[in-house]
């Protein structure tokens, strides 16, 4: 009986739900800045890629939405950050042709600064997003 109760409680504690609020608020109470997602690419830009949220603090684990006008993000297979903060991509998932979702961990003691994002597609194409995510 104790074992059954333990299993039931464990299952209840391990399952959970993430509630996504329309207005994203950072831990310090400030809203996450909106980016200009509806603009057309500037001359010389192949695409516009935005991350939301695009910043975090040491110890945060975040769900980060990667939106693009081009290329089609449904083809993205891997994502990796490069920069001073040693960001860890815990999970990735396509969310339609123009959106890709990352679960990102900012380690405790992560160095502040901008981090670049490298996305690789199934066809071998590499997409770089410079200064994609900043640790504050």
HELIX and SHEET records of a PDB file:
HELIX    1   1 UNK A    2  UNK A   14  1                                  13    
HELIX    2   2 UNK A   73  UNK A   75  5                                   3    
SHEET    1   A 4 UNK A  49  UNK A  52  0                                        
SHEET    2   A 4 UNK A  61  UNK A  68 -1                                        
SHEET    3   A 4 UNK A  99  UNK A 105 -1                                        
SHEET    4   A 4 UNK A  88  UNK A  94 -1                                        
SHEET    1   B 4 UNK A  55  UNK A  56  0                                        
SHEET    2   B 4 UNK A 126  UNK A 135  1                                        
SHEET    3   B 4 UNK A 113  UNK A 121 -1                                        
SHEET    4   B 4 UNK A  76  UNK A  83 -1                                        
END                                                                             
